Each structure stands twice: as C-alpha cells, then as structure tokens.
Amino acid sequence: MNKNLSLAALLSFIFPSAALCADLASMRAADIPADIGVPAVTEPAPAADRYAKDWTVLIYVSARNNLGIEAIADVNEMEAAGTTGRVNVVAELGRIPGKPIFNPFASVQEEPPPQNDWTGSRRFLIQRDSDPVLVTSPVISYDPDADLGDWRRLTDFIKWGKSNFPARRYLLIVGGHGSGWRGVKPPPQNKGISYDDVSKNHISPAELAQAIKAGGGVDVYASDACLMQTFEVIYDLRGAAEYVVGSQETTPGTGYNYKLLLERLDANPGDARTAADIVVDSFVDYYHGEKGQSVTMSIARPDRADALARRLDAFARLVEASPADLKLYNQKKFGLRNFEDEDARDLYQLMKMYYENSATPAVSEAAREVIVALAEGVVVRNEAKGYKSKEAWGMSIHFPYFYMNYKERYEYLTLSRDTRWDEMIKASVNAPK
C-alpha cells in the first residue's frame, strides 16, 4: 500500500460514499561571568519595525541528560543557517557534559568535542557561521542551574524570545527525550518531554500546553523528541498551537537537521501550514532521503481534537456495553503494528480493525466515525516511509498490549477525564479470553 496516501485518500477506497473535506561564540564554562545579563536587545523595536521578521523560531533543548554531545551539534547546525532578514533563530540550550559512544571495535575511542565542559543553560540569538564544530553565537543570558524540566522555564523562554525578537509568526521546537502521554502527573513523575536528569523533572503533556498558552501561544509547535504524536498529547495542546508536528515512533538522537529546516523556512517563510510542512519535509528528506532510514512524521490540528474526542467517547461507551467487543482487541491485537512503545496503537489502524471485525453494527459505525474525524482534519499530513513505518497513519493512542501494562496514572490525563477511553481500554485488557 502506498504510505504517501493521506487518510482521506485511503478512505476513498474504504468508504467510497464518504464525503471528506480535507487530507487526512566559542566559550568555555569558566569564561562566562556569573552576573551575565541580557543586552540591549530587550528594548522593543520601534512600532513600524516591530514585526519586520516573518518568523521567530524558538528552540528549547534539554540536554541535561545523555544528549549533551548531540545538542552541541544541533546548535552548530542552527548556526549553519543563522538568523536572517526574514527569520530570527533563538535557542535555549541546557546541558551537562556528554560522553562519546564507546566503540568496542576501535583501538582509539572518540574524543569529546570542544565545549563539552559547558554546563548550565545558555540562551542564544543564533548567528550564522561556517564553523561546524564550535558554537560562536553570543551568549545572551546564562543560568548555572536552570531546570529545563520545569514548564515555567519554558514559558519564560517563550516570553523572552517573543519580547526580544518579535515576528509575525512563531515556531516553537522542544527538543530532548520524549515519551508521549507517559509524562502525566501525578505519580510516577518519570516520563514526558524535556527530561532534566539533574533536577529529575520533566514537562508533562498538560504542562507543555500550559507553558505554551502562558507564553501567548505559537503558530506551530514541533517535538524534536520521540513518541510525541499521540492523541493524548494533541488533545492537551488545544488552544496552544495551530499545527502540531511530531513522530509516532522513536526519532534519532541527532534530532532535526536544523540547517536544512532553517534554510528552507528562510527561502519560503509562508504561513503556519507552510512552516509545518517544512519541518516534516526537512526531517523526511534528511533521514529517509539521504540516510535511507525509516521515518514517521505527521502534522495535526489540535483545534479539531474535540470532535474526535467525542467520537472516541461514543465508541468507548459502545464497546464497554458489548462483551464480544471487549474481547475483540485481545483476539486481534497481534495483527496490529507496534511502535517502540509497545502499548501505543496507530489510531486509524485500530479503528479499522473494529470497523472490519465487530459483529455489532453500532460499534462498527462508531469506529468508522472516528476514522472520518481523523480524515476530516485532525491529521492533515502523514509521512511514513521505509519498511519500519508500515501502518503508521499519523496518530497514536494508548491501548495496552497486556493487562499488566495498564497503569492507573493514565487516568490522570485530560483525555481520560473527558472521555470513557481509559475505562474502555481497562475493561478490554481485563476481559475474559
């Protein structure tokens, strides 16, 4: 099957009569004074020039974990493009020293890169340079122990970037480790996005949305992190961004190719959808086109998540009331694809299974309604390329593989509060075989 088809195109084969309206400065740690402050760029530009730039790209990277080396490489990629007349590029990098990967077959191990002694958090206005090894952009502010797993730090960064480097539109990228909905709080507080191993903190899905909204919202939000394109996360991001970009699967530790992404945005600043497409295209072209790796990356519209949640709720209530349909998942789950998170199901493929196999007409129709809601605009673009990307249609949802995998903390999610999805999956995995 052609994985480049949108969900809407696919539906034309499954439901021919369905009317669908949309496609589914090199500086060592010791060189930084403790009282470094913010320079004159904090003064607002004159009103006539305030929004002269088309975009400000806000890149927030937590490498206070095992991504310290990769994060330095990311900033060097940003500098290969740099701030231009159309695009501001501002970044916050928090890190601890990294360790090169041990190679048991090499007689001489790789040396740590320059600037590996950097610790704490630095904010930069990214300036273009031709040095692929050293970060040369000036440090605008420095905090020796900022907690990048605190959502309030992310809000402060968004406000700081908007105030000092205003533009017509804003693209926020959060980088580091990610694990989708599993960042839910309270306990246990050990998963999410923007892991900070020093503070032992992270940003949960609800906190991510809270941080972006408190910062005034953005046009496009993108996760440079693993497993973030789940419906649980998208549902929390309602009102935070017009478009959300992310992957259903794990992503390379090297992250986005920022040179490619930023150069393309500068060449074609466009609108919010254009920028979202550029994030996807630059990722796919680099990792699949140049490196030949399997990739999944999609674009979602969180403002359309309410309609999908209502249909999921209706579906869940019908399944709960049907003993045969409660058993159906356990009977058919081995034919569904796994992601790195074995309890993440592709939402389209899951609903297609119920549509085709349920003996209850109401359940089958409710599954079809969920698929239609996906195709009518929640997933507006999906790219799944390579042999590992089969049956990845752009949006995942939690459905435990085994009954012991169900975690009560799932019930703390906003989606669980608003729908019967959590009760349904719990009943399904515990249903008699």
PARO-971076 format. One record per residue (C-alpha): x, z, y; residue in one letter. Coordinates in steps of 0.02 Angstrom, whole numbers, padded with zeros to 5 digits, always signed. Layout:
XZYa ...
REM end
This chain:
+00000+00000+00000m +00063-00040+00174n +00113+00126+00253k +00111+00050+00427n -00080+00040+00423l -00170+00161+00537s -00303+00271+00463l -00433+00164+00549a -00365+00007+00466a -00366+00095+00299l -00546+00149+00322l -00599-00032+00344s -00557-00052+00159f -00635+00111+00101i -00788+00114+00214f -00824-00068+00265p -00978-00018+00364s -00896+00123+00461a -00884+00091+00648a -00721+00167+00706l -00672+00170+00889c -00482+00196+00879a -00325+00182+00775d -00323+00307+00655l +01544+01010+01619a +01661+01062+01481s +01658+01252+01500m +01708+01395+01385r +01610+01555+01372a +01745+01651+01464a +01736+01530+01609d +01555+01574+01653i +01535+01714+01779p +01406+01844+01734a +01317+01826+01901d +01297+01637+01895i +01142+01589+01990g +01028+01442+02023v +01095+01321+02154p +01004+01241+02299a +00901+01131+02185v +00772+01271+02183t +00716+01213+02356e +00565+01098+02338p +00592+00918+02386a +00503+00851+02541p +00321+00811+02505a +00348+00622+02518a +00484+00626+02386d +00423+00768+02276r +00359+00656+02137y +00482+00513+02157a +00531+00526+01973k +00416+00459+01839d +00461+00589+01708w +00546+00756+01687t +00599+00783+01507v +00609+00968+01466l +00712+01002+01310i +00713+01180+01242y +00833+01205+01096v +00855+01366+00998s +01020+01357+00904a +01043+01544+00892r +01046+01508+00706n +01139+01387+00592n +01108+01237+00706l +01241+01282+00834g +01352+01132+00798i +01207+01009+00792e +01142+01073+00958a +01306+01036+01048i +01296+00859+00977a +01117+00844+01040d +01168+00888+01218v +01308+00759+01208n +01177+00630+01156e +01073+00679+01307m +01225+00653+01418e +01248+00477+01349a +01087+00435+01442a +01077+00571+01575g +00965+00595+01724t +00921+00432+01813t +00822+00372+01962g +00665+00373+01854r +00691+00517+01733v +00751+00696+01754n +00827+00771+01597v +00838+00960+01596v +00883+01067+01447a +00899+01246+01393e +01020+01275+01250l +01035+01445+01168g +01163+01457+01030r +01286+01557+00928i +01448+01485+00856p +01418+01365+00712g +01514+01335+00553k +01554+01162+00486p +01479+01124+00317i +01600+01167+00177f +01655+01014+00079n +01716+01067-00096p +01794+00895-00124f +01902+00895+00033a +02078+00967+00039s +02061+00996+00226v +01898+01063+00295q +01817+01000+00455e +01870+01095+00611e +01737+01173+00725p +01702+01062+00876p +01756+01102+01054p +01644+01226+01145q +01592+01305+00981n +01629+01475+01060d +01479+01456+01176w +01352+01594+01159t +01201+01647+01258g +01084+01525+01343s +01126+01389+01469r +01013+01280+01574r +01074+01108+01625f +01024+00962+01731l +01091+00833+01611i +01213+00713+01696q +01271+00551+01617r +01448+00544+01550d +01547+00443+01423s +01623+00591+01330d +01541+00604+01157p +01623+00772+01117v +01623+00883+01272l +01468+00939+01368v +01511+00909+01551t +01343+00935+01638s +01349+01081+01759p +01276+01246+01701v +01136+01289+01822i +01096+01459+01751s +01162+01569+01611y +01091+01716+01515d +01208+01803+01392p +01068+01860+01276d +00907+01765+01309a +00782+01772+01166d +00732+01592+01132l +00605+01653+01005g +00504+01734+01144d +00364+01621+01205w +00382+01693+01381r +00559+01622+01389r +00487+01450+01350l +00356+01471+01487t +00491+01520+01610d +00592+01365+01563f +00442+01251+01588i +00401+01326+01758k +00584+01321+01809w +00601+01139+01760g +00441+01085+01847k +00481+01181+02006s +00659+01119+02023n +00641+00944+01952f +00462+00886+01985p +00396+00720+01922a +00233+00629+01895r +00232+00671+01710r +00313+00795+01591y +00378+00779+01413l +00420+00942+01326l +00527+00943+01170i +00555+01104+01073v +00700+01095+00951g +00768+01205+00814g +00693+01259+00649h +00507+01240+00617g +00384+01277+00478s +00211+01233+00541g +00071+01361+00535w +00178+01490+00445r +00232+01563+00612g +00064+01650+00627v +00073+01831+00688k +00046+01972+00641p +00140+02005+00481p +00256+01946+00421p +00337+01879+00578q +00466+01767+00495n +00410+01587+00518k +00363+01465+00657g +00464+01365+00781i +00615+01405+00890s +00694+01529+00770y +00812+01654+00850d +00917+01738+00717d +00993+01860+00842v +00827+01933+00901s +00740+01899+00734k +00599+01823+00836n +00509+01656+00837h +00368+01568+00928i +00205+01562+00831s +00082+01416+00845p -00034+01515+00958a +00113+01572+01064e +00176+01393+01078l +00009+01341+01151a +00005+01495+01262q +00180+01458+01327a +00139+01277+01371i -00026+01321+01453k +00054+01461+01554a +00182+01333+01612g +00043+01220+01677g +00032+01105+01527g +00127+00945+01489v +00080+00764+01458d +00172+00752+01293v +00234+00888+01177y +00354+00844+01036a +00426+00955+00898s +00608+00916+00857d +00584+01026+00704a +00520+01022+00526c +00342+01026+00460l +00254+01047+00628m +00121+00910+00618q -00012+01017+00537t -00192+01030+00591f -00174+01218+00611e -00040+01188+00746v -00133+01042+00828i -00291+01148+00840y -00197+01283+00934d -00123+01154+01054l -00293+01103+01125r -00277+01103+01315g -00087+01113+01311a -00041+00928+01300a -00124+00759+01296e -00019+00698+01149y +00075+00795+01014v +00216+00713+00916v +00289+00784+00756g +00326+00764+00572s +00230+00821+00419q +00394+00831+00324e +00564+00911+00349t +00673+00821+00477t +00863+00800+00485p +00962+00945+00560g +01039+00821+00681t +00869+00805+00764g +00808+00669+00881y +00929+00534+00938n +00918+00585+01120y +01023+00441+01185k +00902+00315+01112l +00747+00411+01163l +00800+00440+01343l +00866+00264+01371e +00702+00191+01311r +00600+00308+01420l +00704+00260+01572d +00681+00075+01534a +00493+00092+01510n +00427+00253+01588p +00244+00203+01570g +00107+00329+01538d +00091+00476+01418a +00048+00368+01268r +00199+00256+01305t +00313+00409+01304a +00238+00474+01141a +00267+00304+01062d +00448+00305+01122i +00479+00473+01039v +00411+00403+00875v +00499+00235+00887d +00669+00308+00929s +00658+00427+00781f +00599+00295+00657v +00719+00160+00716d +00869+00278+00703y +00836+00370+00542y +00745+00235+00444h +00806+00076+00529g +00990+00124+00548e +01015+00256+00414k +00888+00200+00285g +00808+00371+00267q +00626+00406+00227s +00534+00468+00382v +00364+00532+00433t +00314+00545+00615m +00144+00539+00698s +00051+00559+00862i -00103+00669+00877a -00235+00703+01011r -00270+00890+01016p -00416+00865+01136d -00510+00787+00989r -00472+00928+00867a -00635+01022+00898d -00739+00883+00820a -00626+00879+00668l -00633+01069+00651a -00824+01064+00650r -00823+00936+00510r -00694+01035+00412l -00804+01189+00430d -00956+01094+00366a -00854+01028+00220f -00786+01201+00178a -00958+01281+00177r -01024+01150+00057l -00878+01169-00062v -00895+01359-00059e -01075+01339-00117a -01031+01222-00261s -00943+01297-00415p -00897+01123-00478a -00816+01076-00312d -00722+01241-00305l -00640+01190-00469k -00606+01011-00417l -00446+01046-00319y -00364+01132-00468n -00412+00985-00577q -00344+00851-00460k -00205+00936-00361k -00065+00867-00469f -00109+00692-00409g -00086+00743-00226l +00082+00725-00140r +00194+00873-00099n +00293+00900+00059f +00443+01016+00071e +00311+01148+00098d +00228+01135-00073e +00066+01209-00005d +00045+01076+00130a -00076+00938+00085r -00100+00775+00178d -00272+00798+00253l -00327+00617+00232y -00270+00607+00051q -00353+00774+00013l -00519+00720+00084m -00508+00552-00003k -00490+00646-00168m -00651+00743-00135y -00741+00587-00074y -00700+00491-00231e -00718+00630-00360n -00851+00753-00304s -01013+00741-00401a -01102+00825-00255t -01164+00691-00132p -01161+00812+00015a -00979+00860-00019v -00927+00679-00039s -01012+00634+00125e -00935+00784+00215a -00762+00729+00156a -00798+00555+00223r -00846+00631+00391e -00678+00721+00401v -00587+00558+00367i -00687+00470+00502v -00646+00609+00627a -00461+00584+00588l -00475+00397+00612a -00578+00409+00771e -00433+00479+00868g -00356+00642+00808v -00215+00542+00728v -00184+00397+00845v -00025+00333+00763r +00063+00365+00599n +00234+00304+00542e +00279+00342+00362a +00423+00237+00298k +00529+00248+00143g +00495+00296-00037y +00479+00482+00002k +00341+00451+00128s +00203+00393+00010k +00030+00461+00054e +00085+00541+00218a -00051+00490+00338w -00003+00592+00491g -00084+00763+00475m -00058+00905+00351s -00162+01058+00313i -00134+01212+00208h -00206+01213+00032f -00104+01324-00086p -00039+01244-00244y -00064+01404-00346f -00173+01556-00320y -00024+01672-00295m +00032+01563-00148n -00116+01613-00040y -00057+01728+00100k -00176+01840+00196e -00083+01805+00357r -00164+01631+00354y -00324+01719+00406e -00245+01764+00574y -00241+01581+00629l -00358+01516+00763t -00423+01384+00643l -00462+01519+00514s -00555+01620+00644r -00660+01471+00697d -00698+01392+00527t -00728+01435+00343r -00573+01336+00290w -00475+01492+00243d -00618+01565+00143e -00643+01400+00053m -00462+01374+00001i -00450+01555-00057k -00606+01533-00163a -00543+01367-00232s -00373+01427-00289v -00455+01579-00370n -00595+01481-00454a -00606+01489-00645p -00518+01342-00726k 
REM end
